Amino acid sequence: MTSHTPAADNPEADPDPFTRRARPTFLYVMYVLLLAAIPVGLLAAVRPAAAQAIATGMRAYFGAIPEPLYALFGTGYLGYTVAREWGKAKGTR
């Protein structure tokens, strides 16, 4: 017996608006963090002290997040990814 959900094939078909926005929002946040490195790198060439202050602030921000929260996020994200791929491989989704 296989269960087929249209939302698994097409996330836009999911009736829950939170689910529809969750994946793209996470990716946008990651893109912003990665792309922010470009202007900070350019700033480091002009004003090294300002770039160092930004790096110190970001290090303090990410360092303030408790380690168990990182582990919880990583476990949930990787677990979801593995379960989804396994379901696709088995054809059950």
Buried (B, 14 or more C-beta within 10 A) or exposed (E): EEEEEEBBEEBEEBEEEEEBEEEEEEEEEEEEEEEEEEEBEEBBEEEEEEBEEBEEEBEEEEEEEEEEEEEEEEEEEEEEEEEEEEBEEEEEB
